[in-house]
Amino acid sequence: MPKKIKKTDWGDFYRSEDDFKAMRWCLKNKITIAPLAATTGNAPKDFWIEINIQGRVSRTPETFPSKEVYPQIYKYYKYYYDKHRKSI
C-alpha cells in the first residue's frame, strides 16, 4: 500500500471582492506576493511571504503558520494597492 502523502492545511480563507481587486491591480503593476516554505518536506507548516515589486524581491523576517499565510498575503496586496495605486 502506498504511503499517504501529507498535505499542508491552508485553512478556509476565501478572498473578498476588495481583496481580489487589490490583487488584480498589483499583478497588473508587477507586484507579486507568494508563500515560500520555511521548512523542507511534503507538508510545510511555516512560511515566509515573498514580495516582488517590479523585480525587487524581499521576504518577511518572520514566518507565518499555514492557516495565516493567505490572509496575510491579501493584507499585503491591499497595503500595496492603497500605497501605490495613484503613483504608478
C-alpha positions in Angstrom: 0.0 0.0 0.0 1.5 3.4 -1.0 2.3 6.0 1.7 -0.3 8.6 2.4 1.0 12.0 1.2 0.8 14.7 3.8 -0.7 18.0 2.6 -0.4 21.5 4.0 -3.6 22.7 5.7 -4.3 26.2 4.3 -7.4 26.8 6.4 -10.7 28.0 5.0 -9.8 31.6 4.0 -11.5 33.0 0.9 -10.8 36.4 -0.5 -13.3 39.2 -0.7 -14.2 41.2 -3.8 -12.0 44.0 -2.5 -9.1 41.6 -1.9 -9.4 40.4 -5.5 -9.5 43.9 -6.8 -6.3 44.8 -4.9 -4.6 41.5 -6.0 -5.5 42.1 -9.7 -4.2 45.7 -9.6 -0.9 44.5 -8.0 -0.4 41.8 -10.6 -1.1 44.2 -13.5 1.6 46.5 -12.0 4.2 43.8 -11.5 3.7 43.4 -7.7 3.5 39.7 -6.8 3.2 38.2 -3.3 3.6 34.5 -2.6 4.2 32.0 0.2 7.7 30.5 0.5 8.2 27.4 2.6 10.3 27.9 5.7 10.8 24.2 6.2 11.6 21.3 3.9 9.4 18.3 3.3 6.0 17.3 2.0 3.7 19.4 4.2 5.5 22.5 5.5 3.7 24.2 8.4 5.5 27.6 8.4 6.0 30.0 5.5 7.8 33.3 4.7 6.0 35.7 2.4 8.0 36.8 -0.6 7.2 40.2 -2.1 8.4 41.0 -5.6 7.9 44.7 -6.7 8.9 45.1 -10.3 11.9 42.8 -9.9 13.0 43.8 -6.4 12.4 40.8 -4.1 12.1 40.9 -0.3 10.9 38.4 2.2 9.2 38.9 5.6 11.6 38.5 8.5 9.1 36.3 10.4 7.3 33.2 9.4 3.6 32.5 9.4 1.7 29.3 10.1 0.0 27.9 7.0 -3.5 28.9 8.1 -2.4 32.5 8.4 -0.4 32.8 5.2 -3.2 33.7 2.7 -5.0 36.3 4.9 -1.6 37.9 5.4 -0.8 37.9 1.7 -4.1 39.6 0.9 -3.3 42.2 3.6 0.0 42.9 1.8 -1.9 43.2 -1.6 -4.3 45.7 0.0 -1.4 47.6 1.5 0.5 48.0 -1.8 -2.7 48.7 -3.7 -3.6 51.6 -1.3 0.0 52.8 -1.2 0.9 52.8 -4.9 -2.3 53.0 -7.0 -2.0 56.7 -7.6 1.7 56.8 -8.1 2.1 54.0 -10.7 
